[in-house]
Structures are given as C-alpha cells and as structure tokens.
C-alpha cells in the first residue's frame, strides 16, 4: 500500500501566487510567517488520512531531542494548513503520523512542494522512516540522487570484497582492481556533479558528509580524511559553532572524520583519568591532542560531547562535572541528559488526557485516586495485544486494588480502530480509554511497542516494579508489590 502526503511550502516574494493560494504574513523587519498548505493523498492506499500530523523542530540536529510544535490539523478530505514560524536559516523538522516519520529541511522562503510516503515496512510503533521527495528546486533532490548512487556503488564494492575474501587468482585480482577504480571514478563524478548545485553552507555540509562517508567505507586512512576535512573548509568558514551545529549535516560530517576517537589504541586512559580527577583541562587537552580536531577552537568540547552521545560512561560524566567547558556545550550536555531520562524508569511524564468509551474527555488524574496506576497499551489489529488484554483483565480481578488502578489504553490512530478496541470490552468494569496515535506521548511515557505495560508510582514516576507483560511475569510483580504495601 502507498500512503502519500503532499505539502505545499510557499513563501511570498512580494507578489501574489494564486495557483497555490498560500498566505504569507509580515511581522516587521521584513520577516515572513508562512502558511503551509497541504493534503494527504490516501485514496490509493485504502487508509484513512491521519487526523493530525505532529511536528518537531530540531535546533541542533544530532544532539537535542528537538521541540514539539503545534500539531497540523488534517481535514476529513486530507487537506491541512500548517502555519510555519519565521525561519532564520534552513531548519530540520520531523513530520510524524505514526508509525511513519519524515525528516525534512525547510528553507526560509521555501517554494518547493514535498511528497511524503511511508517506508517499506513498519516494525515499531512510531519513528519508522518514510520516503520524502521534493517537487521543484530543492537541494535535497540533488543530495538524494547522490545518496542513491553512493548506496549502489557501495554495494558493488562489498561484492568485490567478498570475492577477494573467497580467494581469486592474480588475473582476477587485476580485474577487480580496475573495477574498484571504476567505482571510485563513478562516485567522484557523481559527487563533483552534485557540487555544482550545492553552494549554501548547509548544503556543503551534507555534500561533504557524503564524501567522508564514502572515503571511510573505502578504507581511507585517517590522514586522508584529515586532509579532506581541511579541504572542505567546514571548520575554517566564518560560521559560529552554534550555526554549524544547527546545520543538518555538519556534526555528521565532523563525526566521520573526528568521531569514535576513544577507539584509538594510542590513548593513555590512565593519564586521562588522572587529568580528569585533577580537573586539569590543559593536561587533558595535551593528552588528547593526537585525536582532537586541530582546526576547531572547541575541539575538546566536541570530542567529549560526541562520546556522551555515542558512548556514555562514568568517565564522560566526570569530565563534564569537573572540567571547565564552554557554557554553550555545557547547556547542550544538560539537554542531552534530560533527553535520556525521558520515558525511562524514574521519569515523571506530563499528565495525559484521553477519551472514554462514551466520548467524554477525561484524564488519568480525573479517573484514578489511587497512588499506583498501571496501563496496558493496546492497538487494534494486534493479536498479541488482544492476548495480553485477556491475561491483564484476569490478573486485575485477582489483586487487591486499594493501592492500584488499571487501564487498557488504546493508541489507535482513528475512530475505527478505537471502536474495534471498545468492541472487545468484556464488561463496563474494564477501564478502556483512547490516548491516540501521539508520538509525543509515546516518547514521554516510554511507549515503544504494542503491547506494553506502563506503570506510574505514587510519585508519578515511571516504575520498574510493574513493567512486565501479563504473560511474562506481571503476576509475580503484582504479588511482590502487594506484599510490600
């Protein structure tokens, strides 16, 4: 099945564009606020159009978890209007209609049209990558074309490597060497062609990320990557560090050259630990000099932020606690820690509202006065969720509910699914509610799959004491909880 959303992103250049009927409002200082007109083309799929498209904006892609914006309301015919705030630079957004998610860069004064379609298969509840395609002039088209070429050539390279591993004669080796050169030449040709069209700094960041990724996949030495990094000019340009990190491709490109530094066998970890214990930044920089980016003034901050992102450890925590770091990076690290807590045990999620079977809107707090709340997450069409629901209801009937209230929580995406979930209700004593297909709530409550158990303790925190599915040990957890109360 194919699910297609078309979004028209139109910015006025001072004249009327009646074909698309986009409205652009001026807010002083010549800043423009864009109304985005769009529609979800679902007729070919047999699926109902989403009632909402969720929007998340990333100020620092690859570091922060982003900020959820106002949802886009979708009409019954699939059309919608999205009022996009003023953009001062190309900005990365996630558009989400679970399970599908699309990462797109929107430029100030955007004028292209965007097609969104689902991926090949959804194996999780949300965040599954879909396909996007810009209609009109947009740098992403060139980058996508280069990526397709890169993937094809990488596959050819992998096939040649497998042949070498299986053993071939000298004549075949010579032929394979020629083939490798042909593959390298083909990539360089495609990359050079793309370079003609990609001129803006963020476009260059994405372009060079492709280059570094290709070089790494071909086994290029660190010295060659370092040389290409200098040639790219990505550190020597006039952008400030926040500007670079706000680019969708800068950190990814930097990581291809300077990332994974902790895997370097020449690192003296005993000496590094001593420098951290002594809170000696100068000593730490000297010890790490061979693996730092010499072209960047905050090379130490970048190195330890990258390790915090990819290889968190007690040592990383100690570095950020004891070593003097630039305040901008300190704030990024604090945001990272907060993001990691979200949806995990000990996290306090935001209050949630839901719909009752009679259509009324209520909340968890409004329905439950007991200190502990346990929720079984279900979805129409999941046979596993239906089985767990049977076990769950049987368990709840057996336990003392003085300290506990239970809910069967639907995350169905539309009223049809919600109606089917209600239809499986065996009695009015089963508390069934509809929370909806909301990725922001999924993230906050740590809901990653269906079925799932989410429990809040008396302090409103996600608790590990009741976390197993009914078929996998929830009964034992309930008995232990009741005994301790």
Secondary structure, DSSP 8 states (H G I E B T S, - for coil): ---EEEEE----SSS--TTTT--EEE-STT-EEEEEEEEEE-TTTT----SEEEEEEESSTTTS--EE---EEB-TTSEEEEEE---SS-EEEEEEETTEEEEEEE-TT---EEEEE--S---SSS-EE-EEEEESS-HHHHHHHHHHHHHHHHHHHHHHHHHHHT---HHHHHHHHHHHHHHHHHHHHHHHHHHTT--SHHHHHHHHHHHHHHHHHTT--HHHHHHHHHHHTTTTSS--HHHHHHSTTHHHHHHHHH--GGG-TT--HHHHHHHHHTT-HHHHHHHHGGGS-TT-TTHHHHHHHHHHHHS--HHHHHHHHHS---HHHHHHHHHHHHHHHTTSTT------EEEETTS-EEEHHHH--SSEEEEEEE-TT-HHHHHHHHHHHHHHHHS--SSEEEEEEE--SSHHHHHHHHHT---TTS-EEE--S-HHHHHHHT--SSSEEEEE-TTS-B-SSS-S-GGGTHHHHHHHHHHH-
